[in-house]
Amino acid sequence: MNDDTESLRERLTSLREEHRDLDDVIDRLAEGGPVNQLQIQRLKKRKLALKDQITRLESRLLPDIIA
């Protein structure tokens, strides 16, 4: 495994952790008292952007399979 692949795997792990953490924060905010919908909307948008980055990295790490 080359350094570039290892670097991508580390970045992927970091993005997955941040995505999971945002999920927890959004859940806690939604459960709590008065909810700031704008804040939750921004967090969800960030979470979606992270998911897109995760998907792109995964596709770079996994070779295309031609059926």
Backbone as JSON Lines, residues from 0, in Angstrom:
{"i":0,"aa":"M","n":[0.85,-1.18,0.0],"ca":[0.0,0.0,0.0],"c":[0.89,1.24,0.0]}
{"i":1,"aa":"N","n":[0.64,2.15,-0.9],"ca":[1.48,3.34,-0.97],"c":[1.01,4.41,0.0]}
{"i":2,"aa":"D","n":[1.82,5.45,0.13],"ca":[1.52,6.52,1.08],"c":[0.23,7.26,0.74]}
{"i":3,"aa":"D","n":[-0.03,7.42,-0.58],"ca":[-1.24,8.12,-1.01],"c":[-2.49,7.35,-0.57]}
{"i":4,"aa":"T","n":[-2.46,6.04,-0.74],"ca":[-3.6,5.22,-0.32],"c":[-3.78,5.29,1.18]}
{"i":5,"aa":"E","n":[-2.69,5.22,1.91],"ca":[-2.78,5.3,3.37],"c":[-3.33,6.66,3.81]}
{"i":6,"aa":"S","n":[-2.89,7.7,3.16],"ca":[-3.38,9.04,3.47],"c":[-4.89,9.15,3.19]}
{"i":7,"aa":"L","n":[-5.34,8.56,2.08],"ca":[-6.77,8.58,1.77],"c":[-7.56,7.8,2.81]}
{"i":8,"aa":"R","n":[-7.04,6.68,3.25],"ca":[-7.72,5.87,4.27],"c":[-7.83,6.64,5.59]}
{"i":9,"aa":"E","n":[-6.77,7.34,5.96],"ca":[-6.8,8.14,7.19],"c":[-7.82,9.27,7.08]}
{"i":10,"aa":"R","n":[-7.87,9.91,5.94],"ca":[-8.83,11.0,5.7],"c":[-10.25,10.45,5.75]}
{"i":11,"aa":"L","n":[-10.45,9.27,5.16],"ca":[-11.75,8.63,5.15],"c":[-12.21,8.32,6.58]}
{"i":12,"aa":"T","n":[-11.32,7.82,7.39],"ca":[-11.64,7.52,8.79],"c":[-12.02,8.8,9.53]}
{"i":13,"aa":"S","n":[-11.28,9.86,9.3],"ca":[-11.55,11.14,9.94],"c":[-12.93,11.68,9.52]}
{"i":14,"aa":"L","n":[-13.24,11.6,8.24],"ca":[-14.53,12.1,7.74],"c":[-15.68,11.28,8.32]}
{"i":15,"aa":"R","n":[-15.5,9.97,8.4],"ca":[-16.55,9.11,8.97],"c":[-16.8,9.45,10.43]}
{"i":16,"aa":"E","n":[-15.74,9.72,11.17],"ca":[-15.89,10.1,12.58],"c":[-16.65,11.42,12.71]}
{"i":17,"aa":"E","n":[-16.28,12.39,11.89],"ca":[-16.96,13.7,11.94],"c":[-18.42,13.54,11.55]}
{"i":18,"aa":"H","n":[-18.71,12.71,10.56],"ca":[-20.08,12.45,10.12],"c":[-20.9,11.85,11.26]}
{"i":19,"aa":"R","n":[-20.32,10.88,11.94],"ca":[-20.99,10.21,13.07],"c":[-21.22,11.2,14.22]}
{"i":20,"aa":"D","n":[-20.2,12.03,14.49],"ca":[-20.32,13.04,15.55],"c":[-21.44,14.04,15.24]}
{"i":21,"aa":"L","n":[-21.52,14.48,13.99],"ca":[-22.58,15.42,13.6],"c":[-23.95,14.77,13.78]}
{"i":22,"aa":"D","n":[-24.04,13.5,13.46],"ca":[-25.29,12.77,13.63],"c":[-25.73,12.82,15.1]}
{"i":23,"aa":"D","n":[-24.78,12.59,15.99],"ca":[-25.07,12.63,17.43],"c":[-25.51,14.03,17.88]}
{"i":24,"aa":"V","n":[-24.81,15.05,17.4],"ca":[-25.14,16.42,17.77],"c":[-26.55,16.79,17.28]}
{"i":25,"aa":"I","n":[-26.86,16.43,16.05],"ca":[-28.18,16.72,15.49],"c":[-29.26,16.03,16.31]}
{"i":26,"aa":"D","n":[-29.03,14.76,16.66],"ca":[-30.01,14.02,17.47],"c":[-30.23,14.7,18.82]}
{"i":27,"aa":"R","n":[-29.14,15.11,19.47],"ca":[-29.25,15.76,20.78],"c":[-29.98,17.09,20.69]}
{"i":28,"aa":"L","n":[-29.69,17.86,19.66],"ca":[-30.37,19.15,19.48],"c":[-31.86,18.95,19.22]}
{"i":29,"aa":"A","n":[-32.2,17.94,18.44],"ca":[-33.6,17.68,18.11],"c":[-34.37,17.2,19.34]}
{"i":30,"aa":"E","n":[-33.7,16.48,20.24],"ca":[-34.34,15.97,21.45],"c":[-34.57,17.07,22.49]}
{"i":31,"aa":"G","n":[-33.62,17.98,22.57],"ca":[-33.65,19.02,23.61],"c":[-34.81,19.98,23.43]}
{"i":32,"aa":"G","n":[-34.86,20.93,24.33],"ca":[-35.92,21.93,24.35],"c":[-36.1,22.66,23.04]}
{"i":33,"aa":"P","n":[-36.16,23.98,23.1],"ca":[-36.37,24.76,21.89],"c":[-35.24,24.49,20.88]}
{"i":34,"aa":"V","n":[-35.65,24.24,19.66],"ca":[-34.69,23.85,18.64],"c":[-34.43,25.01,17.69]}
{"i":35,"aa":"N","n":[-33.17,25.25,17.43],"ca":[-32.78,26.24,16.44],"c":[-32.74,25.53,15.09]}
{"i":36,"aa":"Q","n":[-33.83,25.68,14.33],"ca":[-33.94,24.97,13.05],"c":[-32.83,25.36,12.07]}
{"i":37,"aa":"L","n":[-32.42,26.61,12.1],"ca":[-31.35,27.05,11.21],"c":[-30.05,26.33,11.53]}
{"i":38,"aa":"Q","n":[-29.76,26.2,12.82],"ca":[-28.55,25.5,13.22],"c":[-28.6,24.03,12.8]}
{"i":39,"aa":"I","n":[-29.73,23.39,13.02],"ca":[-29.88,21.99,12.62],"c":[-29.76,21.85,11.11]}
{"i":40,"aa":"Q","n":[-30.35,22.77,10.37],"ca":[-30.27,22.73,8.91],"c":[-28.81,22.85,8.44]}
{"i":41,"aa":"R","n":[-28.05,23.73,9.07],"ca":[-26.63,23.89,8.71],"c":[-25.84,22.64,9.03]}
{"i":42,"aa":"L","n":[-26.12,22.03,10.17],"ca":[-25.43,20.79,10.54],"c":[-25.76,19.66,9.57]}
{"i":43,"aa":"K","n":[-27.01,19.58,9.18],"ca":[-27.41,18.54,8.22],"c":[-26.75,18.76,6.86]}
{"i":44,"aa":"K","n":[-26.62,20.03,6.48],"ca":[-25.96,20.35,5.21],"c":[-24.49,19.94,5.26]}
{"i":45,"aa":"R","n":[-23.84,20.22,6.39],"ca":[-22.44,19.82,6.58],"c":[-22.31,18.3,6.56]}
{"i":46,"aa":"K","n":[-23.26,17.63,7.2],"ca":[-23.25,16.17,7.24],"c":[-23.38,15.6,5.82]}
{"i":47,"aa":"L","n":[-24.25,16.18,5.01],"ca":[-24.42,15.74,3.64],"c":[-23.15,15.96,2.82]}
{"i":48,"aa":"A","n":[-22.5,17.09,3.03],"ca":[-21.24,17.37,2.33],"c":[-20.18,16.35,2.72]}
{"i":49,"aa":"L","n":[-20.15,16.0,4.01],"ca":[-19.2,14.97,4.46],"c":[-19.48,13.64,3.79]}
{"i":50,"aa":"K","n":[-20.75,13.28,3.69],"ca":[-21.14,12.02,3.06],"c":[-20.67,12.0,1.61]}
{"i":51,"aa":"D","n":[-20.8,13.13,0.92],"ca":[-20.33,13.22,-0.47],"c":[-18.82,13.01,-0.55]}
{"i":52,"aa":"Q","n":[-18.08,13.62,0.38],"ca":[-16.62,13.45,0.4],"c":[-16.26,12.01,0.69]}
{"i":53,"aa":"I","n":[-16.97,11.38,1.62],"ca":[-16.73,9.98,1.97],"c":[-16.94,9.1,0.74]}
{"i":54,"aa":"T","n":[-18.03,9.33,0.03],"ca":[-18.34,8.54,-1.16],"c":[-17.26,8.7,-2.22]}
{"i":55,"aa":"R","n":[-16.79,9.94,-2.42],"ca":[-15.73,10.17,-3.41],"c":[-14.44,9.44,-3.02]}
{"i":56,"aa":"L","n":[-14.07,9.51,-1.75],"ca":[-12.86,8.83,-1.3],"c":[-12.99,7.32,-1.42]}
{"i":57,"aa":"E","n":[-14.14,6.8,-1.06],"ca":[-14.35,5.36,-1.17],"c":[-14.22,4.91,-2.62]}
{"i":58,"aa":"S","n":[-14.74,5.69,-3.55],"ca":[-14.66,5.31,-4.96],"c":[-13.22,5.38,-5.46]}
{"i":59,"aa":"R","n":[-12.41,6.27,-4.9],"ca":[-11.0,6.32,-5.29],"c":[-10.22,5.13,-4.73]}
{"i":60,"aa":"L","n":[-10.64,4.65,-3.55],"ca":[-9.92,3.56,-2.91],"c":[-10.32,2.19,-3.45]}
{"i":61,"aa":"L","n":[-11.57,2.06,-3.88],"ca":[-12.04,0.77,-4.39],"c":[-11.92,0.75,-5.9]}
{"i":62,"aa":"P","n":[-11.28,-0.25,-6.44],"ca":[-11.16,-0.33,-7.9],"c":[-12.52,-0.58,-8.54]}
{"i":63,"aa":"D","n":[-12.68,-0.03,-9.73],"ca":[-13.93,-0.27,-10.47],"c":[-14.0,-1.73,-10.86]}
{"i":64,"aa":"I","n":[-15.18,-2.3,-10.7],"ca":[-15.4,-3.69,-11.08],"c":[-16.21,-3.68,-12.35]}
{"i":65,"aa":"I","n":[-15.64,-4.29,-13.37],"ca":[-16.32,-4.35,-14.67],"c":[-16.98,-5.72,-14.75]}
{"i":66,"aa":"A","n":[-18.29,-5.72,-14.88],"ca":[-19.04,-6.99,-14.93],"c":[-19.06,-7.53,-16.34]}
